[in-house]
Amino acid sequence: MAKHIESNIEETTYRRIWSVADFARRYRLSKEEEIKLIALFGPFAGEHELLMNARRSTVFR
């Protein structure tokens, strides 16, 4: 008699990995903020982590 086994395999999700320097340039971060992110994550990090940890200065018109 065959037995059915449930598998709990989750789908693999892919996330974009950014160069912190490219991310800082694209989002117009200060050099100090770029250095902080590199110290926190190294030279490469996921986009979500960078967005959640980056602080942009306010821009008044």
HELIX and SHEET records of a PDB file:
HELIX    1   1 VAL A   20  ARG A   26  1                                   7    
HELIX    2   2 LYS A   31  PHE A   41  1                                  11    
HELIX    3   3 GLU A   47  ASN A   53  1                                   7    
SHEET    1   A 2 ILE A  17  SER A  19  0                                        
SHEET    2   A 2 PHE A  44  GLY A  46 -1                                        
END                                                                             
